[in-house]
């Protein structure tokens, strides 16, 4: 019984810490720019030039989370730009799911999923699908 109670307390503490580190729906609203990019996996040498170009593009990008849940990802690479997006909060895993406006009422398709965390005075967006972490600045 003591083991179960102890394990439950540890798990609850971990869950509460994770919730405290995530941004809320109100906190995400605004325009965000990238200050720093961290690659979360080791890449082969032939992919390093590609990731360096992506890093430069991310540093010039903007993420716009509007209060009406519309979303714009201003990115210089046309294939990755999102002009007519929709964002919603996934309470289950504490992430922000980005979809096309036409898909907003479904859970079938996502363009991007952003996990957020507060790391001291830094706000970090994790794009786990592409193994990248972005240190962000809220412009307004």
C-alpha positions in Angstrom: 0.0 0.0 0.0 2.8 2.4 0.9 4.5 1.7 -2.5 1.2 2.5 -4.4 0.7 5.7 -2.4 4.3 6.8 -2.9 4.1 6.1 -6.6 0.8 8.0 -6.9 2.3 11.0 -5.2 5.4 11.0 -7.4 3.2 10.7 -10.5 0.8 13.5 -9.4 3.8 15.8 -8.7 5.2 15.1 -12.1 1.9 15.8 -13.8 1.4 19.0 -11.9 4.9 20.2 -12.8 4.2 19.4 -16.5 1.0 21.4 -16.4 2.7 24.4 -14.7 5.4 24.4 -17.5 2.9 24.6 -20.4 1.4 27.7 -21.9 -2.3 28.2 -21.5 -4.7 29.1 -24.3 -4.7 32.8 -23.3 -0.9 32.9 -23.0 -0.4 31.6 -26.6 -2.4 34.4 -28.2 -0.1 36.8 -29.9 2.7 37.0 -32.5 5.9 35.1 -31.7 9.3 35.2 -33.2 12.2 32.7 -32.9 15.3 33.7 -31.0 17.1 30.4 -31.1 16.8 26.9 -32.7 17.9 23.7 -31.1 18.0 20.4 -33.1 16.9 17.6 -30.8 18.5 14.7 -32.7 21.8 13.9 -34.3 21.7 14.5 -38.1 23.9 12.9 -40.8 26.4 15.3 -42.3 24.5 15.5 -45.6 21.4 16.9 -43.8 23.3 19.6 -41.9 23.2 22.1 -44.8 19.5 21.6 -45.1 18.9 22.2 -41.4 21.2 25.2 -41.4 18.9 26.8 -44.1 15.8 25.8 -42.1 17.4 27.4 -39.0 17.9 30.7 -40.9 14.3 30.6 -42.2 12.9 30.0 -38.7 14.9 32.9 -37.3 13.0 35.2 -39.8 9.6 33.5 -39.3 6.5 34.6 -37.3 3.9 32.5 -35.5 0.6 34.3 -35.1 -2.0 32.8 -32.7 -5.1 35.0 -32.9 -7.8 35.1 -30.2 -10.4 33.8 -32.8 -8.2 30.7 -33.2 -7.0 31.6 -36.6 -3.3 30.9 -37.2 -0.6 32.2 -39.6 2.9 30.8 -39.9 4.8 33.4 -41.9 7.7 31.4 -43.3 9.9 32.1 -46.3 9.8 28.6 -47.6 6.4 28.5 -49.5 5.8 24.8 -48.8 5.8 25.3 -45.1 4.0 28.6 -44.9 0.5 28.5 -43.4 -1.7 31.5 -44.3 -5.2 30.2 -43.4 -4.7 28.0 -40.4 -6.7 27.2 -37.3 -5.3 26.4 -33.8 -6.8 24.5 -31.0 -5.6 23.4 -27.6 -5.2 19.6 -27.0 -5.9 19.3 -23.3 -4.9 15.7 -23.2 -1.2 16.2 -24.1 -1.0 20.0 -23.5 -0.2 20.9 -27.1 -1.4 23.3 -29.7 -2.6 21.6 -32.9 -2.5 23.6 -36.1 -4.9 22.7 -38.9 -6.3 24.1 -42.1 -9.5 26.1 -41.6 -11.4 23.5 -43.5 -10.3 20.8 -41.0 -11.0 22.7 -37.8 -14.0 20.7 -36.8 -12.2 17.4 -37.1 -9.3 15.6 -35.4 -8.3 13.9 -38.5 -5.5 16.1 -39.9 -2.9 18.4 -38.5 -0.3 20.6 -40.2 1.8 21.1 -37.1 1.7 20.3 -33.4 3.4 22.6 -31.0 4.3 21.5 -27.4 5.2 24.5 -25.2 7.1 24.8 -22.0 8.3 27.5 -19.8 12.0 27.1 -19.0 12.9 29.8 -16.5 12.3 33.1 -18.3 12.3 31.4 -21.7 9.3 30.1 -23.7 10.1 27.1 -25.8 8.0 25.7 -28.7 8.8 22.0 -29.4 8.1 20.7 -32.9 8.6 17.1 -32.2 7.7 15.9 -35.7 10.8 17.5 -37.1 12.9 17.2 -33.9 13.3 20.9 -33.4 13.0 23.2 -30.3 12.5 26.9 -30.8 13.2 29.5 -28.1 10.6 32.1 -28.6 9.9 35.8 -28.0 6.4 37.1 -27.8 6.3 40.3 -29.9 2.8 41.4 -28.9 
